[in-house]
């Protein structure tokens, strides 16, 4: 299994200069190759692939204008051409938009090194064109006996440096099977409500730092554009955002790890988060909750440890459906948090939704209903779909 281990490191002044130059060259080569491929198709009807852009890179290095490309390691430049090829493959397969040019201010600053461009000896990592190893803060050890296949160095908007080591990790093994299943309903007042009745509160990380963020943003607005003081103020804003994002990620990692360890089958809703954030009254709260990140973490951890994740279609009326008798309420406004069904059962809105999600998900495992979402199914209720992890034989 391929697994990436990400660590923070602190480069020397010479290393920071070399890596910054490499980031700039990677961005330049990506943009030149994208322009060549786009012009080749629009002007000449010619498909320009990876081999052609690799030949163009050699020619660019020989020109006086782009001779600086030969001063950095050639491996990250070749890797960015491969990334561009992958981007075009995803575009033609309709999995992504058309590749866009990289911006010096907005795009992620990163460079990828393969085994021919770094030296790994006894836990010491030295990159090409560098005489000294990286000063890595080893927050956790690598699995014993593993050898990194690729190394990705990046710098975030807050000025922090990270190195990601991609390894073949054989230490991840499926957990023992347990006889348990749980439905999960996400929300804003309570981040997660389980079908067992447990509620996991929403820490609201952004709200805790909202005053500090507003202060940093006001200071940024007062600075003159293009000045050094504005650049410093921009970094301060980025640091506040990074602190918020780090706390959110840490919390979601702990929650998803606990759920995967304790539960064999997890049932969640297929929420259209990108559409929901269009509501300007709820966009900030939804973004702060991290619903999409929660699902991503839950799915890949379930795949690692042999758990099942079932996704209920977004049109399933989990909140309006009585989990006791199955009656469907006519309407259920958001301000209604507790309601009583005609059968006499009184429901907590979120707990009832989680129980209905679990029931619908378990129905999928029995009869395989709703592999594709049904918009107008019999009885007026939407079907569900199952998303089980792919496991190697």
FENZI-V707776 format. One record per backbone hydrogen bond with DSSP energy under -1.0 kcal/mol. NH is the residue of the N-H (numbers start at 1). CO is the residue of the C=O. Records with the same first field share a line. If there is no record, write none. Layout:
NH: CO + CO
This chain:
3: 167
5: 165
7: 163
9: 161
10: 135
16: 12
17: 13
18: 14
19: 15
20: 16
21: 17
22: 18
23: 19
24: 20
25: 21
26: 22
27: 23
28: 24
29: 25
30: 26
31: 27
32: 28
33: 29
34: 30
35: 31
36: 32
37: 33
38: 34
39: 35
40: 36
41: 37
42: 38
43: 39
46: 40
53: 49
54: 50
55: 51
56: 52
57: 53
58: 54
59: 55
60: 56
61: 57
63: 60
69: 66
70: 67
71: 68
78: 74
79: 75
80: 76
81: 77
82: 78
83: 79
84: 80
85: 81
86: 82
87: 83
88: 84
89: 85
90: 86
91: 87
92: 88
93: 89
94: 91
95: 90
107: 103
111: 153
113: 151
117: 114
119: 126
121: 124
124: 121
126: 119
128: 117
130: 127
134: 125
136: 134
137: 8
139: 137
146: 143
149: 166
151: 113
152: 164
153: 111
154: 162
155: 109
156: 160
159: 156
162: 154
163: 7
164: 152
165: 5
166: 150
167: 3
169: 1
175: 305
180: 178
182: 265
184: 267
185: 193
187: 191
192: 200
193: 185
194: 198
195: 183
197: 194
200: 192
208: 204
209: 205
210: 207
213: 209
214: 210
215: 211
216: 212
217: 213
218: 214
219: 215
220: 216
221: 217
222: 218
227: 224
231: 227
232: 228
233: 229
234: 230
235: 231
236: 232
237: 233
238: 234
239: 235
240: 236
241: 237
242: 238
243: 239
244: 240
245: 241
246: 242
247: 243
248: 244
249: 245
250: 246
251: 247
252: 248
253: 249
254: 250
255: 251
256: 252
257: 253
258: 254
259: 255
260: 256
261: 257
262: 258
263: 259
264: 180
265: 180
266: 308
267: 182
268: 310
270: 312
271: 269
273: 271
276: 272
277: 273
278: 275
279: 276
282: 279
283: 279
286: 282
287: 283
288: 284
289: 285
290: 286
294: 290
295: 291
296: 292
297: 293
298: 294
299: 295
300: 296
301: 297
302: 298
303: 299
304: 300
305: 301
307: 302
308: 264
310: 266
312: 268
316: 313
318: 316
322: 327
326: 322
329: 320
336: 333
339: 347
341: 345
344: 341
347: 339
349: 337
352: 348
353: 349
354: 350
355: 351
356: 352
357: 353
358: 354
359: 355
360: 356
361: 357
362: 358
363: 359
364: 360
365: 361
366: 362
367: 363
368: 364
380: 377
385: 311
